[in-house]
Amino acid sequence: MEFDEIQQAVLRGDAAFVAENVELLLNQGIAAGEILNLGLVPPMVEIGNLYEKGEVYVPEMLIAAHAMKAGMQVLRPELVKAGVEPLGRIVIGTVQGDIHDIGKNLVAMLLEGAGFEIVDLGVDNSPEQFVEAVKGGAQIIAMSGMLTTTIPSMPRTIQALKDAGLREQIKVIVGGAPVTQAFADEIDADGYAPDAASAVRLAKSLII
Ligand code: B12
């Protein structure tokens, strides 16, 4: 029942309610993993699906994701203590020269909501910066690019991964408005998704 209330609060973007009630459930002795999987993940899946169907827009997704993050902040230390394993670690960032981060942030938030650990490199990442970041260990590298002039940095990053001997051990996914499945195939990426909800399905399909 409490989970239903938390789910509704995530959907309407009530961050304070989510944080307070996550804390309350923890104090009642409910496991952090259970709160995550039953309270925070389902509404993020739902909002992603609604966005895909065109029933909600970017602002609604952003406020839901903000509320989910408020809950995650309370949960994270408990998840670590409980040794709850994330689905995998994803390094995400926009490519070199690109400061469009709204789409990247949405993708990162839904991935986090789905149970992945996210290393967010922010904007304007050179191939070398991506390579450095994945040396810390990651299953997936997710590159976002919104300009036709910046997406050539994606194949350059893939080349840099190859040069560093890391390409075989990591999946590369790409996205952003000018990116297509054909482009992803051409540059030898492992996957492309047109929006944040399908990015979650893609990431899961690549590691599970
Ligand atoms: C907002 C915006 C800006 C803001 C960015 C603010 C910010 N913090 O992000 C500001 C004003 C800074 C900006 C600047 C510029 N912009 Co601008 N911008 C836009 C705009 C209007 C919206 C982009 C957006 O946020 N969309 C909403 C999000 C949710 O969608 P999304 O990014 O596509 O992300 C979704 C998917 O693509 C996917 N996805 C995204 N990343 C990833 C990654 C992975 C791994 C996966 C699987 C999926 C995925 O999932 C996301 C969520 O569903 C677009 C026009 C448009 N309608 O797209 C122009 C647009 C992208 N900009 C454009 C341009 C030209 C510029 C400038 C060069 C303008 C200038 N002359 O200064 C600068 C460049 C700055 C730079 N170096 O990056 C052009 C690009 C043209 C082109 N094809 O190259 C566009 C298309 C406008 C146009 N029609 O001319 N811009």
Boltz pocket constraint, residues with backbone or C-beta under 6 A from the ligand:
constraints:
  - pocket:
      binder: B
      contacts: [[A, 58], [A, 97], [A, 98], [A, 99], [A, 100], [A, 101], [A, 102], [A, 103], [A, 104], [A, 106], [A, 107], [A, 141], [A, 142], [A, 143], [A, 144], [A, 145], [A, 146], [A, 147], [A, 148], [A, 149], [A, 173], [A, 174], [A, 175], [A, 176], [A, 177], [A, 178], [A, 191], [A, 192], [A, 193], [A, 194], [A, 195], [A, 196], [A, 197], [A, 199]]
      max_distance: 6.0
